[in-house]
Amino acid sequence: MPITCAINHTSTSTPHPTNSTKINDLKRSMIFDATLLNHESNIPPQFVWPDHEKPSSNPPELEVPFIDMGGFLSGDPAASRRASELVGEACKKHGFFLVVNHGVDRELISLAHLCMDRFFQQPLCKKQMAQRRVGEHCGYASSFTGRFSSKLPWKETLSFEYSPIDREGSSPIVEDYFVRTLGEDYGHLGRVYQDYCDAMNKLSLGIMELLGVSLGVTRTCFRDFFEQNESIMRLNYYPPCQKPDQTLGTGPHCDPTSLTILHQDTVGGLQVFVDQEWRSIRPNINAFVVNIGDTFMALSNGIYKSCLHRAVVNDQTARKSLAFFLCPKKDRVVSPPHGLLGCSNPARMYPDFRWPSLLEFTQKHYRADMDTLMFFSKWIIERKKQEQET
């Protein structure tokens, strides 16, 4: 009988291994294979969450505004004013809103979902050709078993980098990743996701214009900052689970990135923590769910919020989502524009930093939650002190 998620104790060449060595060995030995787990009546204990974090039944729906991006980008004064007001209200409270009339081709969105099926329905050994290495943020991850040994999420992901920056003499970055990692047979998937990321890049820059207007800085302030971005695309696949009331597809967290543009399929699962309770966001295939991440929260000097959210699973149907995480170019300093500092705005909330430092913090030192930015700020300040002393 196959063991689908087991911890194997193996011999080691080190006579007296440290606790951290033992823990790392245990993490590496765990395997998440949903095709096998679906045949078992219970889920392994590593996927069972504490009672106070288990999903609630029938949470109320979160009212999120629909933002007409077409009206805003066309320059219509009334549409621009309305979009700016709605975004400002939502981002000060919880950071979530929906964009419609976004200009992204529906066939491209459908094709991107179909290509997810092609990838995630492969045997595990095929998907592991793109296996994510410990400490890295790109590649295939089966439930993040390489990072954590408890409260594991019931999901699989494939993450890869995207940048609109031209690389002279080379193929587009996403297409190159699929061919280089998975082989020439995956060139079609690479081209689909290259086109999808290009569309997300265009949409995200438009949203940055809207955020700039809503915050009272120049329209181009944040657009210019992210014009040359180095972002992340993630494909999320949540298999059916026999015990959906015992686990989570994604645990409670705030995105450390700047902006997330999410397209859900028709299967619900996204929940946001607002006013001390979990609320659901209903799927809408004609809209993108957009939320503020920690990096933009720092850029806005804490005026706009990065909100706690999670994903739940069900026992009937797999759920899929496409997540584009807008991130600054790695050498850009994350610092609020002068227009957000002064007598009418709060005092400086966070220290300057570069995006790779926050990414390193969440990958190697801290499991992202609602306090990530606070603890990261303390970590940055402490590191600077140590550098000055040496």
Summary of the structure (lengths in Angstrom):
residues: 390
radius of gyration: 21.2
end to end distance: 56.4
largest distance: 72.4
contacts: 1225
relative contact order: 0.14
helix: 39%
strand: 17%
